[in-house]
Amino acid sequence: MKEKSYFEGFNSWIKNSITFKLFTTGFLILILLIPTYMIRFLIHERENRHNITIEEISSKWAREQTIAGPILTVPYGIYSKDKGEKVIKSVKYAHFLPDELNIDGNISPEIRYRGIYETVVYKSNLKFTGKFSSPDFKDLNIPDDNILWEDAFVSLGIPDMRGIEKNIEINLNKIIFAYTPGIETNDIINPGLSAPFPIKDADNPEKNYEYSFDINLKGSKELNFIPLGKETNVKLTSNWNNPSFDGAFLPYEREITNSGFNAKWNVLYLNRDYPQKWKGNSYNIFNSAFGVKLLMPVDEYQKTMRSVKYAVMFISLTFMIFFFVEVINKKRIHPVQYILVGLALVIFFTLLLSLSEHINFNFAYLIASIATILLITAYSKTIFKNNFLTILMGSVLLILYGFMYTILQLQDYSLLLGSIGLFIVLAVTMYLSRKIDWYSLSSNSNINKE
């Protein structure tokens, strides 16, 4: 009889103890964090699949393009003797950058799809104009007799040459030279194109070589340029209304409207960390690249991941409401009911992720939140058996989901707004529970038995 009485007393303490109820509620919150972390992995997996699909589309169209050129290269000979006193000749290269580099281009983007995923590719029409000065070897310490003027060439760097849609010809002082694949040296750029330009009037230091050529180039996501001129001027226009100007230099003038954008860059050679001429592979020009990225407004994974970070807040606040209803209004709620409500809160994030892959994120959030609010509110009705408490539960959930949506929209101020919101919730909780005698609740069995 004593064992039975002891067991009944222990069972009664479990049912009625506020301390045990708090411990159980906290433990359930920790348990429900496990599926939220599983959802994080799911988001990463879907995002990686999205990125892989974009890479596959880009690899079949043409990848990001960074155009480097034109560069005038003049070979020269180096003579040395081996152990047998035999003279050995090796060829090195001196590189000269243009005095002027002007680029005027138009970018025509296209949306390509694979399954539920989409990415942006583009076609561009680019016109290059400018001029070179006559190559000056005085500062390079190369004897005039060693210079191979007849073997000079002009090179152009294009990282993915599958994007070239038409043959490219360069007009140098009104003489047409055809670009061909490959560059004799990879001192500066590789891969790329080159065109022979035998220099016959090198003894004229005042000689200028004016050039012009057009490029019809395909690519994906971004288009960049290298500021090789003493003065580089780039002008781009497009009907894409979501650009991101990136790289070492930003445009000095830009305009973005719903119908597209136009941007202008002006870069001086003093703004770079390499000179106008050098020998061999002394400098890396690609650190000075600049251009534009064509952004896709695809941020559902980022926003969903940010929303998952608030899962513990949602679960904790919802459980807190159930806890206060159970304690103050003497409504006994089983741990299984807590778990079911918590799982409904967790499933919201999977609904949001799956829906946002097919429809706009805002509509996906609206559908997922309404479905979750209605589900939990209807289930609360069966638990509380009180219209006022049910409406209170639904109203709190509505405020919570509205609050999180606001945080997701205000990315720069999300931490500030979230901190203020949590402070207000804590302040309201402390105010409403200020008159509760927790010791009295713990000592007296205030929770009715069903």
C-alpha distance (Angstrom), angle and dihedral (degrees) to the residues before:
residue distance angle dihedral
M1 . . .
K2 3.78 . .
E3 3.81 91.1 .
K4 3.80 90.5 50.4
S5 3.80 91.6 47.7
Y6 3.80 90.2 48.2
F7 3.81 91.2 50.0
E8 3.80 92.3 48.0
G9 3.80 90.2 49.6
F10 3.78 92.5 49.6
N11 3.80 90.8 47.0
S12 3.81 90.4 50.1
W13 3.81 90.4 49.4
I14 3.80 90.9 52.7
K15 3.78 91.4 50.5
N16 3.78 96.3 45.7
S17 3.81 106.2 29.3
I18 3.79 113.4 112.3
T19 3.81 90.0 -161.7
F20 3.79 92.3 54.8
K21 3.80 90.5 45.2
L22 3.82 90.5 53.5
F23 3.78 90.8 48.3
T24 3.80 92.1 48.7
T25 3.79 92.6 47.7
G26 3.80 91.8 50.2
F27 3.78 91.1 47.5
L28 3.82 91.4 51.3
I29 3.80 90.2 51.1
L30 3.81 89.7 54.1
I31 3.80 91.4 47.9
L32 3.81 91.3 51.6
L33 3.80 90.6 53.4
I34 3.81 87.7 71.0
P35 3.82 95.1 70.2
T36 3.80 90.1 43.5
Y37 3.81 89.4 58.8
M38 3.80 88.8 47.8
I39 3.80 87.8 55.0
R40 3.80 89.4 53.3
F41 3.79 89.6 56.4
L42 3.80 89.1 47.8
I43 3.80 90.8 53.5
H44 3.81 90.7 50.3
E45 3.79 90.4 49.2
R46 3.81 93.4 50.9
E47 3.79 91.6 45.5
N48 3.81 91.6 50.6
R49 3.78 90.5 49.6
H50 3.78 88.9 50.5
N51 3.81 91.2 51.4
I52 3.82 92.4 46.9
T53 3.80 90.5 51.8
I54 3.81 90.8 50.6
E55 3.81 89.9 50.8
E56 3.80 90.6 51.3
I57 3.79 91.4 52.4
S58 3.80 91.5 46.6
S59 3.81 92.6 48.1
K60 3.80 91.1 56.5
W61 3.81 94.7 44.2
A62 3.82 105.8 32.5
R63 3.78 131.4 -72.2
E64 3.78 130.9 -120.3
Q65 3.80 111.1 -48.3
T66 3.80 128.8 -140.7
I67 3.80 112.2 -179.5
A68 3.79 116.7 -152.5
G69 3.77 118.2 -176.5
P70 2.83 171.0 -90.1
I71 3.81 98.8 -76.9
L72 3.78 123.2 174.2
T73 3.80 111.2 -142.8
V74 3.82 125.3 -170.8
P75 3.83 119.1 -170.3
Y76 3.78 121.3 -140.7
G77 3.77 134.2 -172.9
I78 3.78 128.0 -113.1
Y79 3.79 116.2 -160.9
S80 3.78 125.7 -158.3
K81 3.79 139.1 155.1
D82 3.75 128.2 -118.9
K83 3.81 124.9 -144.0
G84 3.77 90.0 -81.1
E85 3.80 91.5 56.3
K86 3.80 89.9 -110.3
V87 3.79 113.9 149.3
I88 3.80 112.9 -119.3
K89 3.79 121.9 -163.3
S90 3.80 122.2 -155.3
V91 3.78 127.5 179.1
K92 3.80 122.8 -128.7
Y93 3.79 130.2 175.4
A94 3.77 137.2 -123.9
H95 3.78 117.5 -159.6
F96 3.80 128.1 -150.6
L97 3.79 125.6 -168.6
P98 3.81 124.6 -148.4
D99 3.78 123.6 -94.7
E100 3.79 89.6 -139.4
L101 3.78 129.7 27.6
N102 3.80 118.1 179.7
I103 3.79 122.0 176.3
D104 3.78 123.9 -174.6
G105 3.78 114.7 -178.7
N106 3.77 147.7 164.2
I107 3.80 124.5 -151.8
S108 3.81 120.5 -153.5
P109 3.83 110.2 -168.2
E110 3.80 126.4 -158.0
I111 3.81 131.5 -167.5
R112 3.80 115.7 -128.7
Y113 3.81 123.7 -167.3
R114 3.77 136.1 -154.6
G115 3.77 113.9 177.0
I116 3.79 109.0 -48.9
Y117 3.80 92.5 -21.5
E118 3.77 128.4 90.7
T119 3.78 137.4 -175.0
V120 3.78 138.6 179.3
V121 3.80 124.9 -109.4
Y122 3.77 127.7 172.5
K123 3.76 148.9 -157.4
S124 3.78 118.7 -143.5
N125 3.78 135.7 -165.3
L126 3.79 111.1 -155.6
K127 3.79 129.9 -177.9
F128 3.82 118.3 -161.6
T129 3.80 122.4 -163.7
G130 3.80 134.9 163.2
K131 3.77 143.1 98.3
F132 3.80 143.9 -95.2
S133 3.76 126.0 -143.3
S134 3.78 118.4 -131.1
P135 3.84 107.0 -81.6
D136 3.78 111.2 -96.8
F137 3.82 115.9 -157.0
K138 3.81 97.2 177.4
D139 3.80 95.1 102.3
L140 3.82 93.8 42.4
N141 3.83 96.4 65.6
I142 3.80 94.1 -128.8
P143 3.84 118.7 142.6
D144 3.79 113.2 -119.9
D145 3.79 91.3 -126.2
N146 3.80 91.1 60.7
I147 3.81 95.4 55.8
L148 3.81 114.8 104.8
W149 3.81 99.1 -151.7
E150 3.79 94.3 168.8
D151 3.82 91.1 59.7
A152 3.80 96.5 54.5
F153 3.80 117.4 129.1
V154 3.79 141.5 -179.1
S155 3.82 117.7 -127.1
L156 3.78 134.6 -162.5
G157 3.80 125.0 -164.4
I158 3.82 118.5 -139.6
P159 3.84 113.8 164.6
D160 3.82 97.1 -157.1
M161 3.78 108.4 33.0
R162 3.81 91.9 -177.9
G163 3.78 84.4 81.8
I164 3.82 93.2 66.7
E165 3.80 107.6 107.6
K166 3.81 101.3 179.2
N167 3.78 137.4 26.6
I168 3.80 112.5 -88.3
E169 3.80 122.1 -135.5
I170 3.78 125.0 -178.9
N171 3.79 121.8 -145.5
L172 3.82 109.0 -145.1
N173 3.79 113.2 -178.1
K174 3.81 89.2 -25.9
I175 3.81 93.1 -51.6
I176 3.79 116.3 117.1
F177 3.80 119.3 -134.8
A178 3.81 122.7 -178.9
Y179 3.78 120.0 -133.1
T180 3.80 114.8 -129.7
P181 3.83 129.4 -167.8
G182 3.76 118.0 -87.9
I183 3.79 136.2 34.2
E184 3.77 124.3 -120.1
T185 3.78 91.3 -132.3
N186 3.78 132.7 24.2
D187 3.80 93.9 -153.4
I188 3.81 91.2 123.4
I189 3.79 112.9 2.0
N190 3.78 136.0 24.9
P191 2.99 132.0 -160.5
G192 3.77 106.3 27.0
L193 3.78 149.5 102.9
S194 3.79 133.4 -79.4
A195 3.78 137.5 -165.3
P196 3.83 125.1 -161.8
F197 3.79 114.1 -114.9
P198 3.81 111.2 177.7
I199 3.80 108.4 -161.2
K200 3.81 112.8 -143.2
D201 3.79 101.7 166.8
A202 3.78 100.5 52.6
D203 3.80 90.9 135.2
N204 3.81 89.4 71.4
P205 3.83 106.6 82.3
E206 3.79 91.4 -176.7
K207 3.78 92.3 59.7
N208 3.80 116.7 119.5
Y209 3.78 125.7 -164.7
E210 3.78 113.8 -149.1
Y211 3.78 116.0 -158.7
S212 3.79 139.6 -173.3
F213 3.80 135.1 172.0
D214 3.80 139.9 157.6
I215 3.79 128.7 -131.2
N216 3.81 127.0 -162.2
L217 3.78 101.3 -164.4
K218 3.79 135.0 175.1
G219 3.78 123.9 -154.4
S220 3.79 146.8 146.8
K221 3.79 132.8 -104.8
E222 3.80 99.4 -27.3
L223 3.79 144.3 34.6
N224 3.81 121.4 -161.0
F225 3.80 138.4 -179.7
I226 3.80 136.5 -158.5
P227 3.86 115.5 -131.0
L228 3.81 97.5 -131.5
G229 3.80 98.0 153.2
K230 3.77 126.7 91.2
E231 3.76 78.0 -120.7
T232 3.79 119.2 18.9
N233 3.79 121.1 -166.9
V234 3.79 121.0 -174.9
K235 3.77 127.2 -178.8
L236 3.80 121.7 -176.0
T237 3.79 131.7 -179.5
S238 3.80 129.6 -177.8
N239 3.79 142.8 159.7
W240 3.83 90.1 -126.3
N241 3.79 110.0 112.3
N242 3.80 99.5 -166.7
P243 3.83 107.1 63.4
S244 3.79 129.3 154.0
F245 3.79 116.2 -154.7
D246 3.76 107.6 -144.9
G247 3.78 144.4 165.3
A248 3.79 135.5 57.2
F249 3.82 94.6 -35.7
L250 3.80 133.4 38.7
P251 3.81 122.9 -149.7
Y252 3.77 115.8 -92.5
E253 3.79 89.0 -145.3
R254 3.78 129.2 28.0
E255 3.76 140.1 157.4
I256 3.79 125.9 -166.4
T257 3.80 121.5 -171.3
N258 3.79 136.2 159.3
S259 3.80 88.3 -92.5
G260 3.83 95.7 53.7
F261 3.78 142.4 -79.6
N262 3.78 143.2 -83.1
A263 3.78 125.8 -162.2
K264 3.79 138.6 179.4
W265 3.81 129.9 -156.8
N266 3.78 129.4 -168.0
V267 3.81 117.3 -172.4
L268 3.82 126.8 176.2
Y269 3.78 123.6 -154.1
L270 3.81 87.0 -118.1
N271 3.81 87.3 66.7
R272 3.83 91.7 62.3
D273 3.80 132.8 71.0
Y274 3.84 97.7 -129.1
P275 3.83 131.8 68.5
Q276 3.80 132.3 -123.4
K277 3.79 94.8 -99.5
W278 3.80 138.9 22.0
K279 3.76 144.4 146.6
G280 3.79 126.2 -100.7
N281 3.80 122.8 -24.6
S282 3.79 97.9 -31.6
Y283 3.82 96.7 135.3
N284 3.79 140.7 40.2
I285 3.80 108.6 -138.1
F286 3.80 96.9 -177.6
N287 3.81 94.4 78.2
S288 3.81 86.7 74.4
A289 3.81 95.9 55.4
F290 3.80 118.2 134.0
G291 3.77 136.1 171.7
V292 3.77 145.0 109.8
K293 3.78 136.6 -55.8
L294 3.78 119.5 -149.8
L295 3.78 100.9 -139.1
M296 3.76 122.7 -153.1
P297 3.82 112.1 -143.7
V298 3.81 88.6 -124.4
D299 3.79 107.2 135.6
E300 3.80 101.8 131.8
Y301 3.81 92.5 113.1
Q302 3.78 93.1 49.6
K303 3.80 93.0 47.3
T304 3.80 93.0 44.9
M305 3.80 90.5 50.3
R306 3.79 90.1 50.3
S307 3.80 91.0 49.7
V308 3.83 91.9 51.5
K309 3.80 88.2 59.3
Y310 3.81 87.4 67.5
A311 3.82 93.2 53.2
V312 3.80 93.7 100.5
M313 3.81 90.0 52.2
F314 3.82 91.9 51.3
I315 3.78 93.9 47.1
S316 3.81 93.7 44.5
L317 3.81 95.3 48.2
T318 3.81 93.2 45.4
F319 3.80 91.6 48.6
M320 3.79 89.3 46.7
I321 3.80 90.1 57.9
F322 3.80 90.5 49.7
F323 3.79 89.8 47.5
F324 3.81 94.1 52.2
V325 3.80 91.6 45.8
E326 3.79 88.9 51.1
V327 3.80 94.1 48.1
I328 3.79 103.3 36.8
N329 3.80 100.4 32.8
K330 3.80 94.2 35.6
K331 3.83 94.9 -123.3
R332 3.76 111.1 151.9
I333 3.81 111.6 -140.6
H334 3.80 120.8 -169.8
P335 3.84 120.3 -132.1
V336 3.82 88.9 -120.1
Q337 3.81 88.2 61.4
Y338 3.79 89.4 51.6
I339 3.80 89.9 52.0
L340 3.80 93.8 49.0
V341 3.81 91.3 51.7
G342 3.81 90.3 46.4
L343 3.80 91.9 50.9
A344 3.79 89.6 51.2
L345 3.80 88.2 55.1
V346 3.82 90.9 49.1
I347 3.81 94.7 47.2
F348 3.81 87.8 57.5
F349 3.80 88.8 74.8
T350 3.81 94.2 51.9
L351 3.80 88.9 48.6
L352 3.78 89.9 50.4
L353 3.82 92.7 49.0
S354 3.79 96.1 47.3
L355 3.81 95.1 43.8
S356 3.81 94.3 45.9
E357 3.82 90.2 58.3
H358 3.80 89.0 63.4
I359 3.79 106.0 30.2
N360 3.79 138.8 25.7
F361 3.81 112.8 -62.3
N362 3.80 93.7 -123.0
F363 3.81 92.3 54.4
A364 3.80 90.3 44.3
Y365 3.80 90.1 52.8
L366 3.82 91.3 48.1
I367 3.81 93.4 51.1
A368 3.81 95.6 43.5
S369 3.81 94.3 46.0
I370 3.81 95.1 46.4
A371 3.81 91.0 48.3
T372 3.82 91.5 49.7
I373 3.81 94.5 45.1
L374 3.82 92.2 49.8
L375 3.80 92.2 46.6
I376 3.82 95.5 50.4
T377 3.81 93.5 40.3
A378 3.82 91.9 51.6
Y379 3.80 90.8 47.3
S380 3.82 90.7 47.9
K381 3.79 88.9 55.8
T382 3.80 90.0 62.6
I383 3.82 90.7 47.6
F384 3.80 101.6 42.9
K385 3.81 97.9 33.3
N386 3.78 85.2 -157.7
N387 3.80 125.5 108.7
F388 3.79 94.5 -152.0
L389 3.81 93.7 52.4
T390 3.80 90.9 45.0
I391 3.81 91.9 52.1
L392 3.81 89.3 46.2
M393 3.81 90.2 52.7
G394 3.81 92.3 49.5
S395 3.80 92.3 46.2
V396 3.79 93.0 51.7
L397 3.80 91.4 49.7
L398 3.80 90.1 48.7
I399 3.80 90.3 52.7
L400 3.81 91.9 46.7
Y401 3.80 94.8 51.3
G402 3.78 91.4 43.4
F403 3.79 89.7 50.3
M404 3.80 92.5 50.7
Y405 3.81 91.9 48.1
T406 3.79 89.3 53.9
I407 3.79 90.6 50.4
L408 3.81 91.4 50.9
Q409 3.79 91.5 53.0
L410 3.81 94.7 47.7
Q411 3.79 98.1 58.0
D412 3.80 96.7 164.7
Y413 3.80 92.8 49.6
S414 3.81 99.3 34.2
L415 3.82 94.8 108.3
L416 3.80 92.6 48.2
L417 3.80 94.1 46.5
G418 3.80 92.5 43.7
S419 3.80 92.1 51.2
I420 3.79 92.1 49.0
G421 3.81 90.9 47.7
L422 3.79 93.3 51.2
F423 3.80 90.5 47.2
I424 3.81 90.5 53.1
V425 3.83 91.8 48.1
L426 3.79 90.8 50.9
A427 3.80 91.7 46.7
V428 3.83 91.9 50.7
T429 3.81 91.1 47.4
M430 3.79 92.0 50.3
Y431 3.80 90.9 48.0
L432 3.82 95.4 49.4
S433 3.80 93.1 45.8
R434 3.80 97.0 43.0
K435 3.81 95.2 103.2
I436 3.79 97.7 43.0
D437 3.81 113.2 115.6
W438 3.81 99.1 -144.8
Y439 3.80 93.3 -176.9
S440 3.77 90.0 53.6
L441 3.79 90.7 49.2
S442 3.78 90.3 49.7
S443 3.80 95.4 48.0
N444 3.79 96.8 41.9
S445 3.75 120.6 58.2
N446 3.78 95.9 -123.1
I447 3.74 95.5 160.9
N448 3.77 112.7 90.1
K449 3.74 118.2 -128.9
E450 3.73 116.8 -124.2
